Amino acid sequence: MQFAEIPKHHAFKNTLIRMAVTGKVAHAQLFAGPAGSASLALALAFATYLNCSGRQEADACGNCFSCASMAQFTHPDLQLVFPKKASSAVSETQSTYLEAFRNCLKENPFLTLEEWVSAMHYDRKQCQISRQEVSKIIQQLSLKPFMGPYKIVCIWLPEYLHHTAANALLKTLEEPPIDTVFLLVSSNRDKILSTIRSRSQQHTIPPCSEEAIQQVLQHKYRDLDVHRCKEITFLAQGNLSKAFQLINQGVEDNFERFSHWMRSCYSGDLIKLVEQSETFYKLSVDTQKSFFTYALQLTRVTLLSKLECPLLPIHLTAEEAFSKKFGLNVTMSQLKDIIAELAQAYAYLERNANAKMVYAHASIQIVNIFGSV
């Protein structure tokens, strides 16, 4: 993984490079960013740069043996630590799960926990980093670096450290062996043990910008239609992993479906709404969720536009025109109530509720909201 593979974040990349060049590398660093952000990718790129034998001014060389092995995540001085099923043995993690985790990283260095547990076919509630695994880390750190200047431990999602594991890690984190660097990558720093946070230099990684997501999508999917690329970017809300998921979903019909739905709700046409609920029921679960995500996003944009605070700009012509017209016919109070209904509908779908009932119930509630003026 190299910095060049990560769009934007130029100032932060320069900070990391300056640390490595000056040798002022904090022994424990926490990269904290929301799911789907560049936090994991940046940590891995930093690890690559630290042990690169042919460093360049702005990036690792990408050609030396160290860079080649880091690209495969098999560098002998890199330990990858990640949540796994609590009932699994440590040996199973290293033999069975490590290769799977490496493959996931190669496919998507912006990996989320949901994607990881889905790939391994277990529930996120079963995930943890065990005391035994931390003991193995400490044992391996007693050895000197094999080929690079640093031994690097990358702990993905330290918030899943079992409390005994977190306590066992504290002393090593505070006084690690010489030339050892801990890179902790979190999507929820508040759930990390406070004593671990206090021993780490903290970096806050923001969500990916729309421009960054478009750049990645256009590079990875060269045949992707420009309009669809913009729509996926709009739906992703700064989450690159979510953008990759949406590539395989039929999102192009969301605007037409949403605009027809709102018009039917506004006119109170219950017969049409029942027909729409039947059609909605026949869609795939992913498409149903994608639709409500889209509906929430477009409604939020409309609300922010009324507040003259376009924090979520629209780069889609049809959506922008609809949002302006929609905003003229609804109050801010109504938009807030609609957003609440859409969020609740999405939550019901997440709990596997009947999609026809969810759509019909949300429709009736929105009809009542429009009639509340």
N, C-alpha and C positions, 0 to 999 in steps of 0.2 A: 504494500500500500504506500503510495506516494502522495505528497501534498497536491500535486498537479491533478490528481484524480478527484479532488474535492473542490467543488465550485465555491467561489467567494471566500469569506472568513480570512481575508488577506492580512489584516492587522494581527489576528491571533496566530496565524501561521508564522508571521515574522517574529512574534514574541517567543514562540517555541524554538525557532531556529536560533535566535539570539541566545537563548538559554544554553543550547547545545554547543554553540561556537565558543561562548565564554566559559563553559564548564560549570556554570552556576545552575545546576539541575537539581531542583528540590527532590528529595528522596521519595516523597509521596505526593502525588498530584491527583486531584479529583476533577474529572471532566463531567459536568452536570448539565444535561440538556433534555428537553422533552423527547418522547418516543419518536423515532424517525428523523431526529436531528443528526448532525454530523459529529456528535461527540465520540462515538466509537471509532469512526473512520479517522478522526483527527488524532486520537490516542494511538492508533495503529501506525499512522503515518509518522508520528513523532517517534515511536519505537524504531521504525525503519531508519529514520534520519540519525538517531542516536548511535546506532551500530553500523552505519554505512561506512565502508572503508574508502570511498571516493566521493565524499560530500561535495556538493556544489553550493553555490551561494544561496539558491532559493529552494533546493530540494535534494533528496538523496539521488545518487547517480542512477539507480535502477539497473545497473549492470553487474555489480560485484556479487560475489557469492552470498554475502550477507543479505543484500537486497533481494536476490533471487529466492533465497530460502524464506525471507519475510513475506514475499509475495504469495508463497504457498502456506504461510503460517507454521512452518516447520523449523524455524531457527532454533538451534540448540540452547540459546540463551534467553528464549522467550517462553514464559509459562502462561498459558491461557486458562483462566479460571472462570467458571460460569455456572449458573443455577442448573440443577438437574433434579430428576425425580428423587424424592427424599429416601425412598426405599432401596435405591440402587447402591451397589457397592462402589467404593472408590476405584477399584481396578476396572469395573465396568465403565465408569466415566472415562477413564484414560484410554481404554482400548476401543470401546464401542462408540461412546458419545464424542470423544475428541475429534475423530475423523469427520463425524457428521457436523460438528460445530465448525470445523475448518471449511467444509464444503458450503455451509450456509454463508460464511463470511466471504468466500470467493464469489458466490452468487450475488450477495447483497451486503456490503460493508456497513450499511445503515440499518442493520438488523434490529427488529423489535422482539420483545419477549413473546408476543402472541405468535409471531412467525416461527420462533424457535420451538415453542411447545407444540405448535401444530405440526412441524416437521418431525417431532419425536413422538407425537400421538399421546400426549398426556396433558393434564390440567395444570394451569399456572399455580393453583393452590398447592400442588404437590412439590413445587420447586423450592430448593434451598441450596446453599453452599455449606457443606458439613464441616464439623470440627476435624474429622479425619483428613479432609482435603486440605485444610489449612495446615495441619501437621505435616502433610507431604510437601507443601510449599516451603515451610521452614526448613525441612530436611534438605531439600534440593538447594536452598540458598546457602548452605554451608560450603558448597563447592564454588570454586572460582569461575569467572566467565570463561566459556569454552573457546570462543573465537572473537567476540566483540569487546569493546571497552565496558559494557554494562550488562548485568543480568537484569532482565525486565520481567516483572509480574503484572500482567494485565487482568484485573478483576472486573468482569462485566457484571453490572448490577449488584454492587456490594450491599444494597438494601436487603438482599436475600441471604445474607450471611446468617446462619443460625446463631443465636445469642452466645452459645459456648464457642463457636468459631470466631465470632467477632472479638470476644474477650481474649482468645488465644492469639489473635493476630496483633493485638495492641502493642505489645512490647517490641515485636519485630518491626512493626510499622514505625514506631518511634525511634528505634535504634537498629536500623537494618545493617546487614553486612556491607562492607565498603563496596562501592560501585554497583549498588543495587537500586533500582528505581521501581516503585509501585505506581501503576497507572490505574486508577479506579474510574470506572465509567458508569454513571448513574442516570436514571430517568426520573428519580424521585429522591433528592438528597435529604429531604426531611425525615425519611424513614431509615436513614443510616445512623448508626450509633453515634451520638454526639462526640464521644471521645475519639472516634475514627475521623470524623470531619475535622476536628480541631487539630489533628496531626497531619492534615493534608493541605497543600496549597490548592485553593479552589479556583476553578475556571468555569464561568457560566457560558454555556453554548446556546445561542438563540435558535429558534426554529429556522428552517431553511427558507430563504426568500423565494418569491415566485420566480424571479429571474434565475436563481440557482436551480430550482426544480426543472424549469423549462430547459435550461442548459444541459442537465443530466439526461432528461428524456430525449431530447433531440440528438444527443450523442449516442445513447444506447439504442434508441429505436428510430433509425434514420428514415423509415417509411411512414412514420406517424404523421397524420394530418395535422396541420398547424392549428386549426380550430379545436380539434380534439385535444391536442397538447395543452392548449390554454384552458380548456374546460377541466381537464384532469388536474392541472396545477391549481385551479380555483377550488376544486373539491378537496385537494390534499391538505390544505390548511397548514402548510409548512412541514408536512410529514412525508419524507421521500419514500419510505416503505409503503405508505398508503398510496402514493402515486403509482408505484410499481404494481400494486394489487389492482388498481383501477384500470390499468392498461388492458387487462383481460376481461373487464366487465363492460357491459353495454351501457355506457354513460351518455351516449349521444342523444338519447331520447328523453333525458331528464327535463330539459327545458320545456319541451312541448307538453309533456305529462303534467308538469307543475303548473304551467300557465293555464291549461284547461281545467285543472283541479281548482285553482283559485277562482277562476271565472264561475265555475259551477257552484262553489261555496258562496261566492258573493251574491249570485242570483238566487241562491236557495233552491237550486234544481235537484231535489232529492232523488228523482228517478235516474238522472245522469250519474249522480254520485254512487248509487247502488251499482250501476253498470260499471263504473270505474273501479269500484272495489272488487268486482268479479275479475276484471282484467288484471288488476294489481296482484290478486291472489295467485295468478298463474305464472307470475314472474319468479325467477330464481331468488333464493334468500339473499344472495349477495347483491342482486340488482335492487331488491326492495330496500336494503340498508343503504345502498348507494343513493337511491332516490331521496330518502329522508335526510341523508347527509347533505345532499344538494339543496333540498328545500330549506333546511336550517341555515345553510350558508347564504343563500340568496336573500332570505328574509332578514338575516342579521345585517347584510350589506344595505338593504333598504332602510332599516332602522338607523344605521349609522349615517346614511346619506341625509336622512331627515334631520339628524343632529348636526349636519355639516361637518362630520368627522369621518371621512372616508378611509378608515384604517384598513378596510378590505376592498381595494379598488377592483373594479370589474374590467377585464380586457376583452370581453365578449360583447359584440354589438347588440345582439338580440336581447341578452340578459340585461344589459345596461338600459336599453329603451324600456323594457318591461318594468324594471325596478323603479325607474323615474315615474312612470305612469301609475304603478301600483302604490308608490309612496304618496301620490296626490290624493288617493281615494281611501286611505286608512290613517288612523291616528297612531301616535307612538304607543299609546296604551294597548291598542288592538294588536300592534305588531309584537309587543312584549308577550301578550297572551298567546298569540299564534306560535311564537318561538317556544313557549313553555309546552304547548300541546305537541309540537313536532318533536321536541326532546323526549317527551314522555312516550310518544309513539315509537321512537327509535329504541328506547329502553325496553318497551314491550317486545319488540322484534328480537332484541338481544336475548330475551328470556324465552324465546321460541313461542310467543303467543300467535294465535291464528291471524294471519296477515289480513284476511278479509275483514275480520272484526276490528282489527287495529285501524285500518284505513277508514272503515265506516264510522267508527267512534270518533276518530280525529276529524272527519268531515263534518259530523253533526256539531261538534264543539266549535269548529271554525265558523260554521254557519251562524251559530249563536253569537260568536264574537263579532261578526260583521253586523249582526242585527242589534248589537248592544248600544249603538250610537243614539 
